[in-house]
Amino acid sequence: MDNIFDFALLSFTSIFTMVNPLGILPVYTGLTAKLPAKEAKQVAIKAIITAIITLILFAMLGRVIFEFFNISVNSLRIVGGVVFFMAGYDMLQARLIRTKSSDESVTEFASDIAITPLAIPMICGPGAITVAMILMNDAEEMTHKVVLVGTIIFIMLITLVFLLSARKIIKALGDNGNKVLMRIMGLIVMVIAVEFFLGGIKNYILELNNAL
């Protein structure tokens, strides 16, 4: 029992830190700022469902998928870093990361941003995927695997609560407060992006040195 509790606690703290629900709020509000409340809610729900499926899929089949396509987590870190940096730069300018084009319906726009960049890679990013894969690999028994899946779903439900409350939080801050928060979070996102990118490059260099 203690072993299961320790594994559950480790899973929760590790994945929750990587998902970082608070850090997603400015991105979500920026993306959905011009959407009606109903559409914004649907974006949050679809993003969470997508993130749950993606994270569980990679936790269970991550290594098989990576080996099949002959790619590595380091590649995911580098690509995720680039996407993060672009998103962070737009946030630093206090502007929408993705705007709706004139020939695109509200439904199409909402569906698009729910998957990318909100679900992937903002909620379910390289860090969360890597941690989930490692924890699933370390799961000794089926009970541990079930606990990990349950933990992922629980964390995503917490994230959904944060997203659904985002507009109230941002409204309380006001327009100026929202822009300040978005710029600060944009800077943080850019720093995280650099860490992801350099982390992937560093691991590639270490692998190259070991191969020589």
N, C-alpha and C positions, 0 to 999 in steps of 0.2 A: 504493500500500500504506500509506504513512504517513498519507494522507488518511483511509483507512478505519479505521486504528488510532485516529487522533485522534477520529473520529466515534464509534467504539465506546467509547472512554474517556469522552468527553463524555456519551454516552447512559447509561453505567453509573453514573457519579457523580451525574448529575442525577436519574435515576429512583430510584436507591438512596436518596438523601437524602430524596426525597419519600415513598417507601414507609416508610422508617425501621423495619426489622424489629424492632429492640430495643424501640422505643416501643409496638409492638403487643402484646408479651408480657403486660403486666399486664391489658390488655383481654381477651385470649384466655383467660388463666387465670381471670379474674373471670367470664367468660361460661360457661366449661366446668367451673367448680369442683365442681358437683354432678353432673356427668356421669361415667359409667364411662370408663375409659381408652380403650376401643375406640371409643366414641361421640365422645369428644373428638378422637381421631385422625381420624375421618371428617369432623368439623367442619373441622379444619385443611385436609384435602385438598380438600374441596368449596369452601372459601373461596378457596383458591389457584387452583383451576380456574376459578372464577367471576371472580376478579380478572384472571387471564390473558386470558380471553375478552373481558372488559369493556375492559381496557386496550388490547388489540390492535384491538378493534372501534372504539374511539374514536380511536385513532391513525390508522386507515385511513379511517374514515367520519365522524369527529367533526364536521368542518365541515359536511358534508352533513346530518347528523342535527340539528345546532343550527339550521341554516338552515331545514330542513323544519318544525321545531316553533317557529321564530322565537324561539329562546332564545339566551342568550349564556353564555360561561364565567363571567362575573361573577355571573350568577344561580346557577350551580353553586357558586361560591365562597360565596355568602351562605347557601344552603341547607345546604351542607356545614359551614359555620361553626356553624349552629344545631344540627345533629345532633352535631357534635363537642363543642359546649358542654354539651349534655345528657349525653353520655357521660362527659365530664370531670367534671361535677358529681357524678354517681353514684360515680365513682371516688374523688373527693375525700372522699366520705362512707364510703369503704372498704366499699361494698356492691356486689352484683351489678348490672350494668347492665340485665340482662333476666332475669327469673325465670320458671320454668316454671309455667304455670297448672295447676290441678287436672284440668281436662278435656283437657289437651294431652299427647300421648304424648312419650316421650323422643326418638323419631325425628323427630317433627314439630318439636319444640323445637330440636333440633340442626340440622335443615335450615333452619329460620327464621333462627337467629342466624348460621349460616355465610354466608348471603347478606347480611343486614343485622343488625347494623352491622359485622360483621367484614370481609367482602369489600368491601362498599361502605357507608360511605366510609372505613373505617379503613385497609385495605390499598390499595385503589384509590380514592383521594380526589381532590378537585378539583386539588390540586397535581400529582399523578402524571398525571392525565388531561391537564391543560394542557401539561405538559412533553412527554408522548408525542405530542400533537398538533403541537406546535411542531417537535419533532425530525423527525417524519415529513414535515412541510411543508418542512423544510430538507434532507431527504435528496435528494442530487443524482441518484443512480443507483439502480437496482434493488438493487444490492449493498448500498448503505447501508440501504435499507428492510429487507432480509433481516437485516442486522446488528442493526438496531433491534429487530426482532421477536425475534431470538435473545437479545438482551440482556434484554428484558422477561421472557422465559421463564427465563433464568438467574437473574435477581434474585428471581423468584417461587419458584424452587427453593431458593434460599438462605433466603428467608423461611419456607418450609415446614420446613426443617431447624430453624430457630429455634423455630417453633411446636411441633414434635414434641418438642423438648428443653425446652420451657417448664416443664413440671411438675417436672422434675428441678431446674431452676434455682430455681424458686419454693420447692420442698421444702427445698433447701439454705438458703434464706433464713429458713425457718420462718414460722409464722403471723404473728408480730409484724412480721417483716421484710417479709413479703408485703403487709401492710396499709400499712406505711410507704411501700414502693415504689409501691403503688397510689395512695396519696394524692399522692405527689410527681408521678407520671406524670399523675394526674388534673389537677393544677394546670398541668402543661406542656400537656396536651391542651386545657385551657380557654384558655390563652394562644394556642395555635395557632389555636383556633376564632375567637377575637377578631380575630386577624390576617387570617384568611380572610374573615370577615364585613366588617371595615372595609376590606379590600382591594377587595372587590366593590363596596361602597358608594362608595368613593373613585373607582373607575373609572367608575361610573355618573355621579357628579357631574362628573368631567372631561369625559365624553362630552356631558353636558347643557350645560356651559359652552362647549364647542367648537361645539355646535349653535346656540347663541344668537348 
